Amino acid sequence: MIKLTRLGKKSNEPFILNCELIETIEEKPDTTITLLNGKHFVVVESAAEVISMVMQFKRSIHRG
């Protein structure tokens, strides 16, 4: 799970995302995360930041 900041109607609203459900991350120009179920989120964080958070989360699980 990673903590992100939603961009759009509910601007700057933090939420927790199950990163196991991420299918794609695009910057067009805002960062858009599409999940396996087709749902998408536009977030404040860059694609590189999201990838870094996902990698950090997965490392923390495998260390445990």
N, C-alpha and C positions, 0 to 999 in steps of 0.2 A: 504494500500500500504506500502511495506517495501523496504528499500534500501539494496541491496546486491552487492557483488563483484563477477563477473564472473571469472571462472578459466578455462584455456584452450587456444584455438587459440587467443582469444582476452583477454589475461591475464590481470587481475587487472582492468577490465573495469566495472565501477559501472553501475547498472541498477535498475529500480524500478519494483517490481513485485506485481501484484494484488494477495494478499495472500488468497483471497476467492477462487482462482482457484487451490490451492495446494491439491493434492490427497495423495502423500506420500513424506516423507523425509527419505533418507537413507544415511548411512555413509559406503562407500565400497571402499577404505578407504576415498575417497573424498566425500563431502556432495553433494548428487544428489537430486534435487527437481523435482518430476514429477507432471505435471498439469493434470487436468481432461481431457484435449484434447489430452493427450499423449506426449506433448512436454516436454522436460526435460532440466534442467540447472544444471551445475556443478559449485558450488560456493566455495569461500574461507572460509566462515563462517561455524562453526560447526552446527550440527543438533540442539543442545541445544540453540545456539545463535539465529538460525532461529525461533525456537519455542518461545523463549523469545520475539523476535521482533513482532511475530504474536500476542502473548498475549497482549503485550503493545499496539499495534495498535487497537485491538478489545476493550480493556479497554477504550482507548481514545474516541472511537466512542460511547460507551455506557454511558460514563460520560456526553457527550455533550448534 
